[in-house]
Amino acid sequence: MGWMAWTLPSALFFITIACMLLAMTIFEVLRPCVERKGFLPIRTTRGDRLFIGLLGSAYIHLFFIGATDLPIWYPFGISIVWLITVLRWG
């Protein structure tokens, strides 16, 4: 893995995504979900909301990397809040 400059925040980000995908897969097998309408303008399943939350998290990180010189921990925290919000109420 020497080809990529891994930092603790980037490693935590990808490990967290992998753990969430595993947990969501297990949860879907044990308790299949139905579509529901939240604050998002479409009916979504748990998997849809996870994808939308992860995509939003990527955009949050890209914005902070491109527009600020702040440490990556700030967008990491904002992404966690965004993801929880989308999964819970999206």
PyMOL Python script that loads the backbone (N, CA, C, O; Angstrom):
from pymol import cmd

cmd.read_pdbstr("""\
ATOM      1  N   MET A   1       0.819  -1.197   0.000  1.00  0.00           N
ATOM      2  CA  MET A   1       0.000   0.000   0.000  1.00  0.00           C
ATOM      3  C   MET A   1       0.862   1.260   0.000  1.00  0.00           C
ATOM      4  O   MET A   1       0.388   2.342   0.349  1.00  0.00           O
ATOM      5  N   GLY A   2       2.113   1.119  -0.388  1.00  0.00           N
ATOM      6  CA  GLY A   2       3.007   2.259  -0.395  1.00  0.00           C
ATOM      7  C   GLY A   2       2.731   3.246  -1.515  1.00  0.00           C
ATOM      8  O   GLY A   2       3.298   4.339  -1.520  1.00  0.00           O
ATOM      9  N   TRP A   3       1.860   2.883  -2.479  1.00  0.00           N
ATOM     10  CA  TRP A   3       1.574   3.767  -3.596  1.00  0.00           C
ATOM     11  C   TRP A   3       0.673   4.928  -3.211  1.00  0.00           C
ATOM     12  O   TRP A   3       0.577   5.906  -3.953  1.00  0.00           O
ATOM     13  N   MET A   4       0.010   4.838  -2.063  1.00  0.00           N
ATOM     14  CA  MET A   4      -0.891   5.909  -1.639  1.00  0.00           C
ATOM     15  C   MET A   4      -0.452   6.438  -0.288  1.00  0.00           C
ATOM     16  O   MET A   4      -0.098   5.672   0.608  1.00  0.00           O
ATOM     17  N   ALA A   5      -0.479   7.736  -0.153  1.00  0.00           N
ATOM     18  CA  ALA A   5      -0.094   8.366   1.109  1.00  0.00           C
ATOM     19  C   ALA A   5      -1.289   8.343   2.058  1.00  0.00           C
ATOM     20  O   ALA A   5      -2.067   9.296   2.109  1.00  0.00           O
ATOM     21  N   TRP A   6      -1.430   7.265   2.799  1.00  0.00           N
ATOM     22  CA  TRP A   6      -2.541   7.135   3.737  1.00  0.00           C
ATOM     23  C   TRP A   6      -2.294   8.011   4.946  1.00  0.00           C
ATOM     24  O   TRP A   6      -1.196   8.039   5.503  1.00  0.00           O
ATOM     25  N   THR A   7      -3.327   8.719   5.337  1.00  0.00           N
ATOM     26  CA  THR A   7      -3.302   9.467   6.581  1.00  0.00           C
ATOM     27  C   THR A   7      -4.362   8.852   7.482  1.00  0.00           C
ATOM     28  O   THR A   7      -5.232   8.115   7.017  1.00  0.00           O
ATOM     29  N   LEU A   8      -4.288   9.152   8.745  1.00  0.00           N
ATOM     30  CA  LEU A   8      -5.279   8.611   9.678  1.00  0.00           C
ATOM     31  C   LEU A   8      -6.703   9.010   9.293  1.00  0.00           C
ATOM     32  O   LEU A   8      -7.575   8.142   9.292  1.00  0.00           O
ATOM     33  N   PRO A   9      -6.990  10.276   8.965  1.00  0.00           N
ATOM     34  CA  PRO A   9      -8.362  10.627   8.593  1.00  0.00           C
ATOM     35  C   PRO A   9      -8.856   9.896   7.340  1.00  0.00           C
ATOM     36  O   PRO A   9     -10.002   9.448   7.302  1.00  0.00           O
ATOM     37  N   SER A  10      -8.008   9.771   6.320  1.00  0.00           N
ATOM     38  CA  SER A  10      -8.474   9.092   5.108  1.00  0.00           C
ATOM     39  C   SER A  10      -8.666   7.600   5.362  1.00  0.00           C
ATOM     40  O   SER A  10      -9.606   7.002   4.838  1.00  0.00           O
ATOM     41  N   ALA A  11      -7.801   6.998   6.149  1.00  0.00           N
ATOM     42  CA  ALA A  11      -7.961   5.585   6.487  1.00  0.00           C
ATOM     43  C   ALA A  11      -9.244   5.368   7.288  1.00  0.00           C
ATOM     44  O   ALA A  11      -9.984   4.421   7.021  1.00  0.00           O
ATOM     45  N   LEU A  12      -9.512   6.229   8.262  1.00  0.00           N
ATOM     46  CA  LEU A  12     -10.747   6.119   9.049  1.00  0.00           C
ATOM     47  C   LEU A  12     -11.977   6.282   8.168  1.00  0.00           C
ATOM     48  O   LEU A  12     -12.972   5.580   8.350  1.00  0.00           O
ATOM     49  N   PHE A  13     -11.912   7.193   7.227  1.00  0.00           N
ATOM     50  CA  PHE A  13     -13.033   7.436   6.322  1.00  0.00           C
ATOM     51  C   PHE A  13     -13.368   6.168   5.542  1.00  0.00           C
ATOM     52  O   PHE A  13     -14.529   5.764   5.501  1.00  0.00           O
ATOM     53  N   PHE A  14     -12.369   5.534   4.923  1.00  0.00           N
ATOM     54  CA  PHE A  14     -12.635   4.357   4.110  1.00  0.00           C
ATOM     55  C   PHE A  14     -12.966   3.125   4.955  1.00  0.00           C
ATOM     56  O   PHE A  14     -13.777   2.296   4.541  1.00  0.00           O
ATOM     57  N   ILE A  15     -12.361   2.997   6.112  1.00  0.00           N
ATOM     58  CA  ILE A  15     -12.706   1.891   7.012  1.00  0.00           C
ATOM     59  C   ILE A  15     -14.143   2.036   7.490  1.00  0.00           C
ATOM     60  O   ILE A  15     -14.871   1.047   7.578  1.00  0.00           O
ATOM     61  N   THR A  16     -14.555   3.249   7.797  1.00  0.00           N
ATOM     62  CA  THR A  16     -15.922   3.500   8.229  1.00  0.00           C
ATOM     63  C   THR A  16     -16.914   3.152   7.128  1.00  0.00           C
ATOM     64  O   THR A  16     -17.948   2.540   7.398  1.00  0.00           O
ATOM     65  N   ILE A  17     -16.611   3.537   5.889  1.00  0.00           N
ATOM     66  CA  ILE A  17     -17.494   3.204   4.772  1.00  0.00           C
ATOM     67  C   ILE A  17     -17.618   1.688   4.620  1.00  0.00           C
ATOM     68  O   ILE A  17     -18.722   1.172   4.446  1.00  0.00           O
ATOM     69  N   ALA A  18     -16.507   0.981   4.685  1.00  0.00           N
ATOM     70  CA  ALA A  18     -16.538  -0.479   4.556  1.00  0.00           C
ATOM     71  C   ALA A  18     -17.364  -1.109   5.678  1.00  0.00           C
ATOM     72  O   ALA A  18     -18.148  -2.024   5.424  1.00  0.00           O
ATOM     73  N   CYS A  19     -17.204  -0.640   6.897  1.00  0.00           N
ATOM     74  CA  CYS A  19     -17.972  -1.177   8.031  1.00  0.00           C
ATOM     75  C   CYS A  19     -19.463  -0.879   7.878  1.00  0.00           C
ATOM     76  O   CYS A  19     -20.304  -1.719   8.198  1.00  0.00           O
ATOM     77  N   MET A  20     -19.788   0.326   7.386  1.00  0.00           N
ATOM     78  CA  MET A  20     -21.195   0.669   7.188  1.00  0.00           C
ATOM     79  C   MET A  20     -21.822  -0.195   6.111  1.00  0.00           C
ATOM     80  O   MET A  20     -22.961  -0.638   6.264  1.00  0.00           O
ATOM     81  N   LEU A  21     -21.106  -0.444   5.025  1.00  0.00           N
ATOM     82  CA  LEU A  21     -21.640  -1.305   3.967  1.00  0.00           C
ATOM     83  C   LEU A  21     -21.872  -2.722   4.476  1.00  0.00           C
ATOM     84  O   LEU A  21     -22.887  -3.338   4.150  1.00  0.00           O
ATOM     85  N   LEU A  22     -20.952  -3.238   5.264  1.00  0.00           N
ATOM     86  CA  LEU A  22     -21.111  -4.562   5.840  1.00  0.00           C
ATOM     87  C   LEU A  22     -22.311  -4.609   6.786  1.00  0.00           C
ATOM     88  O   LEU A  22     -23.122  -5.532   6.722  1.00  0.00           O
ATOM     89  N   ALA A  23     -22.418  -3.614   7.658  1.00  0.00           N
ATOM     90  CA  ALA A  23     -23.529  -3.574   8.612  1.00  0.00           C
ATOM     91  C   ALA A  23     -24.869  -3.425   7.892  1.00  0.00           C
ATOM     92  O   ALA A  23     -25.848  -4.070   8.267  1.00  0.00           O
ATOM     93  N   MET A  24     -24.919  -2.584   6.866  1.00  0.00           N
ATOM     94  CA  MET A  24     -26.168  -2.398   6.129  1.00  0.00           C
ATOM     95  C   MET A  24     -26.566  -3.677   5.387  1.00  0.00           C
ATOM     96  O   MET A  24     -27.751  -3.995   5.292  1.00  0.00           O
ATOM     97  N   THR A  25     -25.587  -4.402   4.867  1.00  0.00           N
ATOM     98  CA  THR A  25     -25.879  -5.663   4.187  1.00  0.00           C
ATOM     99  C   THR A  25     -26.466  -6.673   5.162  1.00  0.00           C
ATOM    100  O   THR A  25     -27.472  -7.315   4.860  1.00  0.00           O
ATOM    101  N   ILE A  26     -25.851  -6.818   6.317  1.00  0.00           N
ATOM    102  CA  ILE A  26     -26.351  -7.745   7.332  1.00  0.00           C
ATOM    103  C   ILE A  26     -27.742  -7.324   7.804  1.00  0.00           C
ATOM    104  O   ILE A  26     -28.637  -8.158   7.943  1.00  0.00           O
ATOM    105  N   PHE A  27     -27.918  -6.021   8.049  1.00  0.00           N
ATOM    106  CA  PHE A  27     -29.205  -5.509   8.519  1.00  0.00           C
ATOM    107  C   PHE A  27     -30.293  -5.728   7.470  1.00  0.00           C
ATOM    108  O   PHE A  27     -31.433  -6.039   7.817  1.00  0.00           O
ATOM    109  N   GLU A  28     -29.951  -5.568   6.186  1.00  0.00           N
ATOM    110  CA  GLU A  28     -30.932  -5.771   5.113  1.00  0.00           C
ATOM    111  C   GLU A  28     -31.338  -7.233   5.006  1.00  0.00           C
ATOM    112  O   GLU A  28     -32.500  -7.532   4.729  1.00  0.00           O
ATOM    113  N   VAL A  29     -30.402  -8.143   5.219  1.00  0.00           N
ATOM    114  CA  VAL A  29     -30.726  -9.568   5.169  1.00  0.00           C
ATOM    115  C   VAL A  29     -31.628  -9.937   6.344  1.00  0.00           C
ATOM    116  O   VAL A  29     -32.582 -10.697   6.174  1.00  0.00           O
ATOM    117  N   LEU A  30     -31.340  -9.414   7.523  1.00  0.00           N
ATOM    118  CA  LEU A  30     -32.126  -9.747   8.709  1.00  0.00           C
ATOM    119  C   LEU A  30     -33.491  -9.065   8.723  1.00  0.00           C
ATOM    120  O   LEU A  30     -34.491  -9.675   9.101  1.00  0.00           O
ATOM    121  N   ARG A  31     -33.531  -7.794   8.307  1.00  0.00           N
ATOM    122  CA  ARG A  31     -34.779  -7.028   8.317  1.00  0.00           C
ATOM    123  C   ARG A  31     -34.910  -6.241   7.023  1.00  0.00           C
ATOM    124  O   ARG A  31     -34.486  -5.087   6.958  1.00  0.00           O
ATOM    125  N   PRO A  32     -35.495  -6.853   5.983  1.00  0.00           N
ATOM    126  CA  PRO A  32     -35.674  -6.122   4.723  1.00  0.00           C
ATOM    127  C   PRO A  32     -36.501  -4.856   4.937  1.00  0.00           C
ATOM    128  O   PRO A  32     -37.446  -4.841   5.726  1.00  0.00           O
ATOM    129  N   CYS A  33     -36.133  -3.806   4.229  1.00  0.00           N
ATOM    130  CA  CYS A  33     -36.816  -2.530   4.446  1.00  0.00           C
ATOM    131  C   CYS A  33     -37.803  -2.247   3.318  1.00  0.00           C
ATOM    132  O   CYS A  33     -37.782  -2.894   2.271  1.00  0.00           O
ATOM    133  N   VAL A  34     -38.655  -1.276   3.558  1.00  0.00           N
ATOM    134  CA  VAL A  34     -39.595  -0.794   2.554  1.00  0.00           C
ATOM    135  C   VAL A  34     -39.258   0.660   2.250  1.00  0.00           C
ATOM    136  O   VAL A  34     -38.640   1.346   3.065  1.00  0.00           O
ATOM    137  N   GLU A  35     -39.663   1.120   1.086  1.00  0.00           N
ATOM    138  CA  GLU A  35     -39.410   2.508   0.729  1.00  0.00           C
ATOM    139  C   GLU A  35     -40.218   3.431   1.626  1.00  0.00           C
ATOM    140  O   GLU A  35     -41.328   3.100   2.043  1.00  0.00           O
ATOM    141  N   ARG A  36     -39.641   4.602   1.917  1.00  0.00           N
ATOM    142  CA  ARG A  36     -40.368   5.604   2.695  1.00  0.00           C
ATOM    143  C   ARG A  36     -39.990   6.987   2.208  1.00  0.00           C
ATOM    144  O   ARG A  36     -38.979   7.169   1.529  1.00  0.00           O
ATOM    145  N   LYS A  37     -40.815   7.958   2.563  1.00  0.00           N
ATOM    146  CA  LYS A  37     -40.591   9.338   2.165  1.00  0.00           C
ATOM    147  C   LYS A  37     -40.165  10.126   3.384  1.00  0.00           C
ATOM    148  O   LYS A  37     -40.877  10.157   4.388  1.00  0.00           O
ATOM    149  N   GLY A  38     -39.004  10.767   3.305  1.00  0.00           N
ATOM    150  CA  GLY A  38     -38.521  11.634   4.362  1.00  0.00           C
ATOM    151  C   GLY A  38     -38.367  13.042   3.821  1.00  0.00           C
ATOM    152  O   GLY A  38     -39.197  13.491   3.030  1.00  0.00           O
ATOM    153  N   PHE A  39     -37.321  13.748   4.230  1.00  0.00           N
ATOM    154  CA  PHE A  39     -37.123  15.103   3.731  1.00  0.00           C
ATOM    155  C   PHE A  39     -36.538  15.125   2.320  1.00  0.00           C
ATOM    156  O   PHE A  39     -36.570  16.161   1.656  1.00  0.00           O
ATOM    157  N   LEU A  40     -36.003  13.995   1.854  1.00  0.00           N
ATOM    158  CA  LEU A  40     -35.532  13.924   0.476  1.00  0.00           C
ATOM    159  C   LEU A  40     -36.738  13.915  -0.457  1.00  0.00           C
ATOM    160  O   LEU A  40     -37.797  13.409  -0.084  1.00  0.00           O
ATOM    161  N   PRO A  41     -36.598  14.470  -1.675  1.00  0.00           N
ATOM    162  CA  PRO A  41     -37.767  14.591  -2.552  1.00  0.00           C
ATOM    163  C   PRO A  41     -38.178  13.293  -3.254  1.00  0.00           C
ATOM    164  O   PRO A  41     -39.018  13.324  -4.152  1.00  0.00           O
ATOM    165  N   ILE A  42     -37.605  12.162  -2.864  1.00  0.00           N
ATOM    166  CA  ILE A  42     -37.929  10.883  -3.478  1.00  0.00           C
ATOM    167  C   ILE A  42     -38.167   9.839  -2.394  1.00  0.00           C
ATOM    168  O   ILE A  42     -37.736  10.005  -1.253  1.00  0.00           O
ATOM    169  N   ARG A  43     -38.857   8.761  -2.761  1.00  0.00           N
ATOM    170  CA  ARG A  43     -39.024   7.637  -1.842  1.00  0.00           C
ATOM    171  C   ARG A  43     -37.730   6.837  -1.864  1.00  0.00           C
ATOM    172  O   ARG A  43     -37.210   6.535  -2.938  1.00  0.00           O
ATOM    173  N   THR A  44     -37.205   6.489  -0.695  1.00  0.00           N
ATOM    174  CA  THR A  44     -35.900   5.832  -0.624  1.00  0.00           C
ATOM    175  C   THR A  44     -35.934   4.631   0.308  1.00  0.00           C
ATOM    176  O   THR A  44     -36.774   4.535   1.203  1.00  0.00           O
ATOM    177  N   THR A  45     -34.997   3.720   0.074  1.00  0.00           N
ATOM    178  CA  THR A  45     -34.750   2.597   0.980  1.00  0.00           C
ATOM    179  C   THR A  45     -33.522   2.948   1.819  1.00  0.00           C
ATOM    180  O   THR A  45     -32.897   3.987   1.607  1.00  0.00           O
ATOM    181  N   ARG A  46     -33.184   2.085   2.766  1.00  0.00           N
ATOM    182  CA  ARG A  46     -31.978   2.317   3.576  1.00  0.00           C
ATOM    183  C   ARG A  46     -30.738   2.414   2.706  1.00  0.00           C
ATOM    184  O   ARG A  46     -29.889   3.278   2.926  1.00  0.00           O
ATOM    185  N   GLY A  47     -30.628   1.539   1.727  1.00  0.00           N
ATOM    186  CA  GLY A  47     -29.469   1.546   0.837  1.00  0.00           C
ATOM    187  C   GLY A  47     -29.386   2.824   0.021  1.00  0.00           C
ATOM    188  O   GLY A  47     -28.298   3.361  -0.188  1.00  0.00           O
ATOM    189  N   ASP A  48     -30.534   3.316  -0.443  1.00  0.00           N
ATOM    190  CA  ASP A  48     -30.554   4.583  -1.181  1.00  0.00           C
ATOM    191  C   ASP A  48     -30.059   5.726  -0.306  1.00  0.00           C
ATOM    192  O   ASP A  48     -29.254   6.550  -0.739  1.00  0.00           O
ATOM    193  N   ARG A  49     -30.550   5.767   0.929  1.00  0.00           N
ATOM    194  CA  ARG A  49     -30.149   6.840   1.837  1.00  0.00           C
ATOM    195  C   ARG A  49     -28.670   6.743   2.185  1.00  0.00           C
ATOM    196  O   ARG A  49     -28.000   7.766   2.331  1.00  0.00           O
ATOM    197  N   LEU A  50     -28.150   5.517   2.320  1.00  0.00           N
ATOM    198  CA  LEU A  50     -26.719   5.354   2.573  1.00  0.00           C
ATOM    199  C   LEU A  50     -25.917   5.885   1.393  1.00  0.00           C
ATOM    200  O   LEU A  50     -24.938   6.606   1.589  1.00  0.00           O
ATOM    201  N   PHE A  51     -26.313   5.542   0.176  1.00  0.00           N
ATOM    202  CA  PHE A  51     -25.611   6.017  -1.009  1.00  0.00           C
ATOM    203  C   PHE A  51     -25.654   7.542  -1.106  1.00  0.00           C
ATOM    204  O   PHE A  51     -24.630   8.174  -1.367  1.00  0.00           O
ATOM    205  N   ILE A  52     -26.823   8.134  -0.899  1.00  0.00           N
ATOM    206  CA  ILE A  52     -26.955   9.590  -0.952  1.00  0.00           C
ATOM    207  C   ILE A  52     -26.099  10.237   0.136  1.00  0.00           C
ATOM    208  O   ILE A  52     -25.448  11.253  -0.108  1.00  0.00           O
ATOM    209  N   GLY A  53     -26.097   9.657   1.322  1.00  0.00           N
ATOM    210  CA  GLY A  53     -25.276  10.196   2.409  1.00  0.00           C
ATOM    211  C   GLY A  53     -23.790  10.103   2.117  1.00  0.00           C
ATOM    212  O   GLY A  53     -23.047  11.044   2.397  1.00  0.00           O
ATOM    213  N   LEU A  54     -23.340   8.981   1.556  1.00  0.00           N
ATOM    214  CA  LEU A  54     -21.927   8.824   1.213  1.00  0.00           C
ATOM    215  C   LEU A  54     -21.520   9.757   0.080  1.00  0.00           C
ATOM    216  O   LEU A  54     -20.422  10.313   0.092  1.00  0.00           O
ATOM    217  N   LEU A  55     -22.398   9.926  -0.889  1.00  0.00           N
ATOM    218  CA  LEU A  55     -22.110  10.840  -1.984  1.00  0.00           C
ATOM    219  C   LEU A  55     -22.007  12.280  -1.470  1.00  0.00           C
ATOM    220  O   LEU A  55     -21.111  13.028  -1.862  1.00  0.00           O
ATOM    221  N   GLY A  56     -22.928  12.650  -0.597  1.00  0.00           N
ATOM    222  CA  GLY A  56     -22.861  13.983   0.011  1.00  0.00           C
ATOM    223  C   GLY A  56     -21.595  14.157   0.825  1.00  0.00           C
ATOM    224  O   GLY A  56     -20.995  15.232   0.809  1.00  0.00           O
ATOM    225  N   SER A  57     -21.178  13.121   1.537  1.00  0.00           N
ATOM    226  CA  SER A  57     -19.938  13.186   2.319  1.00  0.00           C
ATOM    227  C   SER A  57     -18.725  13.397   1.418  1.00  0.00           C
ATOM    228  O   SER A  57     -17.814  14.149   1.765  1.00  0.00           O
ATOM    229  N   ALA A  58     -18.713  12.740   0.269  1.00  0.00           N
ATOM    230  CA  ALA A  58     -17.611  12.933  -0.677  1.00  0.00           C
ATOM    231  C   ALA A  58     -17.576  14.379  -1.156  1.00  0.00           C
ATOM    232  O   ALA A  58     -16.502  14.976  -1.234  1.00  0.00           O
ATOM    233  N   TYR A  59     -18.735  14.950  -1.476  1.00  0.00           N
ATOM    234  CA  TYR A  59     -18.779  16.342  -1.917  1.00  0.00           C
ATOM    235  C   TYR A  59     -18.350  17.301  -0.808  1.00  0.00           C
ATOM    236  O   TYR A  59     -17.674  18.295  -1.073  1.00  0.00           O
ATOM    237  N   ILE A  60     -18.736  17.011   0.415  1.00  0.00           N
ATOM    238  CA  ILE A  60     -18.317  17.850   1.547  1.00  0.00           C
ATOM    239  C   ILE A  60     -16.795  17.837   1.659  1.00  0.00           C
ATOM    240  O   ILE A  60     -16.177  18.888   1.823  1.00  0.00           O
ATOM    241  N   HIS A  61     -16.187  16.653   1.571  1.00  0.00           N
ATOM    242  CA  HIS A  61     -14.727  16.553   1.650  1.00  0.00           C
ATOM    243  C   HIS A  61     -14.060  17.270   0.488  1.00  0.00           C
ATOM    244  O   HIS A  61     -13.085  17.994   0.689  1.00  0.00           O
ATOM    245  N   LEU A  62     -14.565  17.081  -0.718  1.00  0.00           N
ATOM    246  CA  LEU A  62     -13.972  17.747  -1.874  1.00  0.00           C
ATOM    247  C   LEU A  62     -14.060  19.264  -1.752  1.00  0.00           C
ATOM    248  O   LEU A  62     -13.113  19.968  -2.101  1.00  0.00           O
ATOM    249  N   PHE A  63     -15.188  19.774  -1.259  1.00  0.00           N
ATOM    250  CA  PHE A  63     -15.334  21.210  -1.073  1.00  0.00           C
ATOM    251  C   PHE A  63     -14.299  21.739  -0.081  1.00  0.00           C
ATOM    252  O   PHE A  63     -13.628  22.738  -0.343  1.00  0.00           O
ATOM    253  N   PHE A  64     -14.178  21.061   1.055  1.00  0.00           N
ATOM    254  CA  PHE A  64     -13.234  21.536   2.064  1.00  0.00           C
ATOM    255  C   PHE A  64     -11.793  21.448   1.589  1.00  0.00           C
ATOM    256  O   PHE A  64     -10.994  22.344   1.864  1.00  0.00           O
ATOM    257  N   ILE A  65     -11.457  20.393   0.887  1.00  0.00           N
ATOM    258  CA  ILE A  65     -10.093  20.251   0.379  1.00  0.00           C
ATOM    259  C   ILE A  65      -9.793  21.339  -0.653  1.00  0.00           C
ATOM    260  O   ILE A  65      -8.698  21.900  -0.670  1.00  0.00           O
ATOM    261  N   GLY A  66     -10.767  21.632  -1.507  1.00  0.00           N
ATOM    262  CA  GLY A  66     -10.547  22.605  -2.560  1.00  0.00           C
ATOM    263  C   GLY A  66     -10.694  24.055  -2.138  1.00  0.00           C
ATOM    264  O   GLY A  66     -10.059  24.931  -2.725  1.00  0.00           O
ATOM    265  N   ALA A  67     -11.517  24.331  -1.131  1.00  0.00           N
ATOM    266  CA  ALA A  67     -11.852  25.713  -0.805  1.00  0.00           C
ATOM    267  C   ALA A  67     -11.235  26.237   0.491  1.00  0.00           C
ATOM    268  O   ALA A  67     -11.221  27.447   0.714  1.00  0.00           O
ATOM    269  N   THR A  68     -10.730  25.362   1.338  1.00  0.00           N
ATOM    270  CA  THR A  68     -10.191  25.827   2.619  1.00  0.00           C
ATOM    271  C   THR A  68      -8.853  25.167   2.903  1.00  0.00           C
ATOM    272  O   THR A  68      -8.447  24.219   2.232  1.00  0.00           O
ATOM    273  N   ASP A  69      -8.190  25.689   3.905  1.00  0.00           N
ATOM    274  CA  ASP A  69      -6.952  25.084   4.393  1.00  0.00           C
ATOM    275  C   ASP A  69      -7.151  24.447   5.769  1.00  0.00           C
ATOM    276  O   ASP A  69      -6.188  24.176   6.487  1.00  0.00           O
ATOM    277  N   LEU A  70      -8.408  24.216   6.122  1.00  0.00           N
ATOM    278  CA  LEU A  70      -8.718  23.633   7.421  1.00  0.00           C
ATOM    279  C   LEU A  70      -8.310  22.164   7.451  1.00  0.00           C
ATOM    280  O   LEU A  70      -8.234  21.518   6.406  1.00  0.00           O
ATOM    281  N   PRO A  71      -8.045  21.632   8.651  1.00  0.00           N
ATOM    282  CA  PRO A  71      -7.733  20.202   8.755  1.00  0.00           C
ATOM    283  C   PRO A  71      -8.910  19.352   8.275  1.00  0.00           C
ATOM    284  O   PRO A  71     -10.062  19.782   8.320  1.00  0.00           O
ATOM    285  N   ILE A  72      -8.606  18.170   7.829  1.00  0.00           N
ATOM    286  CA  ILE A  72      -9.630  17.276   7.263  1.00  0.00           C
ATOM    287  C   ILE A  72     -10.609  16.777   8.324  1.00  0.00           C
ATOM    288  O   ILE A  72     -11.645  16.209   7.978  1.00  0.00           O
ATOM    289  N   TRP A  73     -10.306  16.974   9.597  1.00  0.00           N
ATOM    290  CA  TRP A  73     -11.213  16.548  10.664  1.00  0.00           C
ATOM    291  C   TRP A  73     -12.528  17.325  10.627  1.00  0.00           C
ATOM    292  O   TRP A  73     -13.565  16.793  11.025  1.00  0.00           O
ATOM    293  N   TYR A  74     -12.504  18.577  10.156  1.00  0.00           N
ATOM    294  CA  TYR A  74     -13.739  19.359  10.081  1.00  0.00           C
ATOM    295  C   TYR A  74     -14.739  18.750   9.102  1.00  0.00           C
ATOM    296  O   TYR A  74     -15.881  18.499   9.488  1.00  0.00           O
ATOM    297  N   PRO A  75     -14.353  18.502   7.847  1.00  0.00           N
ATOM    298  CA  PRO A  75     -15.332  17.863   6.961  1.00  0.00           C
ATOM    299  C   PRO A  75     -15.697  16.445   7.396  1.00  0.00           C
ATOM    300  O   PRO A  75     -16.800  15.978   7.114  1.00  0.00           O
ATOM    301  N   PHE A  76     -14.782  15.758   8.078  1.00  0.00           N
ATOM    302  CA  PHE A  76     -15.091  14.422   8.591  1.00  0.00           C
ATOM    303  C   PHE A  76     -16.244  14.503   9.590  1.00  0.00           C
ATOM    304  O   PHE A  76     -17.181  13.707   9.525  1.00  0.00           O
ATOM    305  N   GLY A  77     -16.176  15.453  10.503  1.00  0.00           N
ATOM    306  CA  GLY A  77     -17.251  15.633  11.484  1.00  0.00           C
ATOM    307  C   GLY A  77     -18.560  16.055  10.843  1.00  0.00           C
ATOM    308  O   GLY A  77     -19.625  15.552  11.199  1.00  0.00           O
ATOM    309  N   ILE A  78     -18.480  16.986   9.889  1.00  0.00           N
ATOM    310  CA  ILE A  78     -19.683  17.432   9.181  1.00  0.00           C
ATOM    311  C   ILE A  78     -20.297  16.272   8.402  1.00  0.00           C
ATOM    312  O   ILE A  78     -21.519  16.132   8.348  1.00  0.00           O
ATOM    313  N   SER A  79     -19.454  15.448   7.804  1.00  0.00           N
ATOM    314  CA  SER A  79     -19.946  14.299   7.040  1.00  0.00           C
ATOM    315  C   SER A  79     -20.667  13.293   7.926  1.00  0.00           C
ATOM    316  O   SER A  79     -21.674  12.713   7.519  1.00  0.00           O
ATOM    317  N   ILE A  80     -20.162  13.084   9.126  1.00  0.00           N
ATOM    318  CA  ILE A  80     -20.814  12.167  10.069  1.00  0.00           C
ATOM    319  C   ILE A  80     -22.219  12.680  10.397  1.00  0.00           C
ATOM    320  O   ILE A  80     -23.185  11.918  10.387  1.00  0.00           O
ATOM    321  N   VAL A  81     -22.318  13.974  10.687  1.00  0.00           N
ATOM    322  CA  VAL A  81     -23.622  14.568  11.006  1.00  0.00           C
ATOM    323  C   VAL A  81     -24.552  14.464   9.790  1.00  0.00           C
ATOM    324  O   VAL A  81     -25.721  14.105   9.930  1.00  0.00           O
ATOM    325  N   TRP A  82     -24.030  14.777   8.602  1.00  0.00           N
ATOM    326  CA  TRP A  82     -24.827  14.687   7.377  1.00  0.00           C
ATOM    327  C   TRP A  82     -25.333  13.260   7.164  1.00  0.00           C
ATOM    328  O   TRP A  82     -26.514  13.058   6.881  1.00  0.00           O
ATOM    329  N   LEU A  83     -24.460  12.287   7.299  1.00  0.00           N
ATOM    330  CA  LEU A  83     -24.827  10.902   7.062  1.00  0.00           C
ATOM    331  C   LEU A  83     -25.883  10.422   8.053  1.00  0.00           C
ATOM    332  O   LEU A  83     -26.848   9.767   7.658  1.00  0.00           O
ATOM    333  N   ILE A  84     -25.716  10.734   9.307  1.00  0.00           N
ATOM    334  CA  ILE A  84     -26.708  10.344  10.317  1.00  0.00           C
ATOM    335  C   ILE A  84     -28.061  10.995  10.016  1.00  0.00           C
ATOM    336  O   ILE A  84     -29.106  10.357  10.143  1.00  0.00           O
ATOM    337  N   THR A  85     -28.031  12.265   9.617  1.00  0.00           N
ATOM    338  CA  THR A  85     -29.274  12.975   9.289  1.00  0.00           C
ATOM    339  C   THR A  85     -29.988  12.327   8.116  1.00  0.00           C
ATOM    340  O   THR A  85     -31.199  12.112   8.168  1.00  0.00           O
ATOM    341  N   VAL A  86     -29.251  12.012   7.057  1.00  0.00           N
ATOM    342  CA  VAL A  86     -29.866  11.398   5.873  1.00  0.00           C
ATOM    343  C   VAL A  86     -30.387  10.004   6.201  1.00  0.00           C
ATOM    344  O   VAL A  86     -31.488   9.644   5.787  1.00  0.00           O
ATOM    345  N   LEU A  87     -29.606   9.213   6.942  1.00  0.00           N
ATOM    346  CA  LEU A  87     -30.065   7.864   7.275  1.00  0.00           C
ATOM    347  C   LEU A  87     -31.287   7.879   8.183  1.00  0.00           C
ATOM    348  O   LEU A  87     -32.165   7.026   8.056  1.00  0.00           O
ATOM    349  N   ARG A  88     -31.349   8.830   9.086  1.00  0.00           N
ATOM    350  CA  ARG A  88     -32.448   8.866  10.050  1.00  0.00           C
ATOM    351  C   ARG A  88     -33.718   9.504   9.483  1.00  0.00           C
ATOM    352  O   ARG A  88     -34.807   8.942   9.602  1.00  0.00           O
ATOM    353  N   TRP A  89     -33.571  10.685   8.862  1.00  0.00           N
ATOM    354  CA  TRP A  89     -34.747  11.444   8.455  1.00  0.00           C
ATOM    355  C   TRP A  89     -34.885  11.611   6.938  1.00  0.00           C
ATOM    356  O   TRP A  89     -35.855  12.213   6.478  1.00  0.00           O
ATOM    357  N   GLY A  90     -33.946  11.097   6.164  1.00  0.00           N
ATOM    358  CA  GLY A  90     -33.991  11.279   4.705  1.00  0.00           C
ATOM    359  C   GLY A  90     -34.963  10.385   4.116  1.00  0.00           C
ATOM    360  O   GLY A  90     -35.147  10.388   2.899  1.00  0.00           O
TER     361      GLY A  90
END
""", "prot")
cmd.dss("prot")
cmd.show_as("cartoon", "prot")
cmd.util.cbc("prot")
cmd.orient("prot")
